[in-house]
Amino acid sequence: MRSMNDFGNDLYTGKVSFPFVGRRRLWFLIAAILVIGSALVPVFRPIQFSIEFTGGSQFTVNDVASPDQLRATDAVQSVVPDAATRVTTVGDDSLRIQTDQLGELETREVTSALVEAFDVPDDSVSSSFIGPSWGESVTRQSLWGLAIFLVLTFLILALYFRTWKMSVAAMIGLVDVLVVTVGVYALFGFEISPAAVIGFLTILSYSLYDTTVVFDKIRENTFEDGEKSGRTFGESVNLAVNQTLVRSINTTVVAVLPTGAILFIGALWLGAQTLTDISLSIFVGTIVAAYSTLFVAAPLYSLLRENESDLKARDQRVIEARSAAVAAV
């Protein structure tokens, strides 16, 4: 049985090679379907934003013998029949109820209804209010943070790799990660909170790290290619992706396992909502980021460079020399 080391060595030497560049049309088609599908999901299933973005009222019921979400919804709607209500179980004996913005009188009446519905003391039910202006401020700051991150990323990559084409390929890969991750959130009804936004920025950083490592190897391979090289530019890029494939897989697995543990044990079992929000975005985004680097960013960079006149001429010479060698045999 072949070991992982043997497999990695074969990838590094080119003995085994996956066609990341050679079949890029297929990968681009799949990526386009995922991006377009993710962009269309909110049209049919609107993105759920947390109360921090939309503003509203929040109630917490503690020491509940039976945390029945339907009972909480009925209690709120008995006071405000048309209220949009989101109920979340927190731990084993608590509920968090989020509603539209309620007035002071309605807040007191909902608190009393929850006390009566769950038969708990008055001090077991707490309420808080988040105004729409604060939610607008959080939304604006989140968008500014994302925009600044993307601009700085483009500039730093362009300076580091000394070519804007690597920056463009990396940025498209980052946007692909962001759109697909948000699409997954919308599709499954996951709520986007400030903690989730932090998670999005974290997975963009992870994707950037993964892309930079792969692009570093691409630069090394293509820099070494001279007139006597037996590889075309696309083949050198593909070799670099294969040479870093095992590292990308290992890094992704190492990132996903602890994040999954936090998500499925710490968050869902212990009921820590902040852990759920941030770990869920990182869990989903890390997987998407690994696919984007290998199947989108690297093949796209090859596509952007292959039509350059000097590379095109050298690739033609490589192909002609290869054909001549085959004919001679």
N, C-alpha and C positions, 0 to 999 in steps of 0.2 A: 504494500500500500504506500502510495506517495505521501510524503510528509508535507506540511505547510512550507517548510524551508525549501524543499525541492520545487514546489509550485512557485514560490517567490523568486527563486533563482532562475527558473525558466521564463518567468515574466520579465525579469531584469535583463536577461540576455536576448530576449526576443524569440526564444524557442517556442513559447506559448504567447499568443497575442490576441487580445480582444479588439474588434474593429471599432473603436470609439470614433476615429476620424473617418474611416472607410465607409461606415454606415451612418454618417451624421445626418443624412436626409431623414432617415427613420427616427433618429433621436430627436431631431428638431421638430418633426411632425408630432411626436408624442408630447414633447414639451409644449408646443403650441396648443395642442388639445387640452393639456392640463391647465395652462395659463388662461385660455379663453373660457374653459369650463369653470375655473375658479372665479374669474371675473364676472361670469353670468350667474353664479350661485346666489349672490346677494339680491339679484332681481326677483328670484322666486322664494328665497328664504333670507329675509333681512338679517344683517349682522346684529348680534345682541351685544350692546354696549352696557357696561356696568353703570351703577348709579353715579359713580364718580364722574362719568362723562355726560350723562343725560340729566343729572339732578333728580331729586325726589326724596321720598321719606323711607326710612329703614327702621324696622322693629326687630328686636331680638327677644326670643322667649327662652328662658333657661329653666332647668330642672323640670323638664316635661317627661311625664311617665310614658306617653306614647306620642312621639313626634310625627303626627299625621299632617302631611302637607296639605291635603284637601281640606281638612278642618281649618287650617290657618287661612287658606284662600276664602273659604266660606265666611269666616269671621270678619275678614277685611271687607268683603263685598256685601256683607249685611249692613255695613255703614256706608260704604261708597260702592254702589252696585256696578258702576262702569270702570272701576279702577283696574289698571293693568298690574297684575300681581305676580311676582317671582318669589318662590319659596325654596329655600335650600336647607337641607338637614346639616347641622354642624355637630359633629361628634355623635354621641348616643342619646343625648337628652336635651338638645337645643335646636332651635329653628331660627333662621334669618329670613325675614319677609321684607321685600323691597317693593315699593309702589310708586305711582306717580306722586307729584308734589301735592301734599295735603295741607289744609289749613290747620290752625292751632286747635280749633274745636274738633275737627275730624280726627286729628292725631289723638286727642284725649279719648274720643269715642272708640277708635280702633284699639287703643291700648286696653280699654275696659272690655271690649269684645273678646280680645285675645286672653285676658285674665279669666274671663268667664268660660271661654271655649275649652281651655286647657286646665282649668281649676288649679291655678297657681297663685301665689301671693302677688300683690301689686308690684313689689320690688323685683320680681322675676321677669318683668317685661320692661324693656328699655326702648327708647326711641331716639332717633337722630335725624337731622335734616341736612341735605346738601343742595344749595341753591344752584340755579342754572348758570349763573355767571361764573361760579367756581368750576362747573363742568366744562364750560367753554374755555376757561383758562387752561385746564388740564389738557383738553384736546389740542389747543393751539400750541402749547409747549411740547406735546408729544410729536406733533407734525414738524415743528421747528427742529427738534432733536433728531428726527429721522432725516430731514433735509440736510442738516449740517453734517451728519454722519456720512451720507452718500457723497456730498461734495468733497469733504476732506479725504474720503476713501479714493475717489477718482484722482485727485491731485497727488496724493502720496504714492499710489500705484504707478502713475505716469512718471513720476520722478524716480522711483525705485527701479522700474523696469526699462526706463528710458524709451518708452513707446506708448503712445496713447491707445494703440489697438489692444494691448493687454488690458488697459484700464476699461475700455469699452466692453470687452468680453467679460471681465470680472463684474462690472456693474450690471450688465444684463443678467448674469448669473444670480446676483444679489436680488435684483427685482423679481426674478423668477421664483426665488426662495420665498420672498415676502408675499407675493401674490398667491402662490399655491398654499402657503401656510394659513393665510387669512381665509382663503377659500375653504380649507378644511374646517376651520373654526365656524364659518357660516353654515357649511353643509351639516355639521353635527350639532349645531346649536350651542357651541361653546361661547361663553361670555368673554368679551374683551374688556379687561380691566387695566389699570395702570401697571399692575404687576405683570400682566401678560405683555404689555408694551415693552417693559424691561426685558422680558424673555425674548421678544422679537429682536431687539437690538443685540441681545446676547447671541442669538443664533446667526444673525448677520455677521457678527464678529467671528464666530466659529467658521462660517462659510468662507469669509475672507481669508482666514488663516489657512484653511484647507486649499483654497484656490491659489494662494501665494506659494505654498509648498510645491504644488503641481507645476505652477508657472515657472518657479525657480528651476525645476528639473527640465522643463521645456527649453528655457533659455540656455541652460548648460548644454543640452543636446544640439540645439540648432546653432549655437556659437561654435561648437566643435566641428560642425559640418563644413567641409571645405570643398574645393573643386574635385577632390578625389573621393568624396563621400559616396557610398553606394546607396544612400537613402534619399528619398525626396523629402521636402520640407514636411509634408503631411505625415510621412512615415516616421520622421524624427519626433514629431509632436505625439503621435500615437504611441511610440516606444516610451516616451517620457510618462505618459498617463499610465501605461501598463507597469512601468517601473515603480510608480508610487501607489499602485492600486492596493497592494496589501497594507501599506501604511494607512491609506484612506479608510479601508475597511476596519482595521484595528482601532483607529482613532474614533471612528463612528460608534463601534461597539462599546468601547471604553466610555464614551460620552453618554450613550443611550442607557446602559445598564444602571448606573447610579441615579440618573434622572428618572428612569422608570421605577426604581425602588422608592424614590421620593414621592412620585406621583401615585403609585398604586398602594404603597404601604403608609407612608407618612401623611399624604394628603387625603386619600379616599378613606383610609381606615381611621386615622385620627381626626379627620375632619378639618384640617387647617386649610382654609380657603385660599390664603395668599400662596401657600405652597402649591396648591392645585393649579392656580393661574399661571405662575411662573414656570413650574415644571412641565405643564402640559405644552406650553408654547415651545419650550426648549426641546422636549421629546419629539414633537412633530417636526419642528424646524430642523433639527439635527439630521434626521433621515432625509428630508427634502434637500438639505444643503449638500449632502454627500452625493446624491444623484445629480444635482445641478452642476457641481464642479466637474464631474467625470463626463457627463453626457451633453452638457450645454456650453459651459465656459471654455473648456479646452478645445473641442471641435470648432467652436465659433472663432476662436483666435486663429486656428489654422486656416479657416475660410477667409478671414480678413487679410491674411498675409500672402496666401498662395498666388494671388493675381499681381503681386508686385513684379515688375519686369525682370529684375535680376534673379529673383527666386524662381520665376516661371522659366527663365532660360536655363538655369542650373537644373531644375527638375526635368526639363526636356532632355538635357544631356545625360542625366542619370538613366532615364528611360531608354534612350537610344543605345547607351552603352550596355544596358542590361539585355536589350533585344539582340544586339550584336553578339554578346557572349552566348546567348541561347542558340543563335543561328550557327555559331562556330562549333558548338557541340554536336 
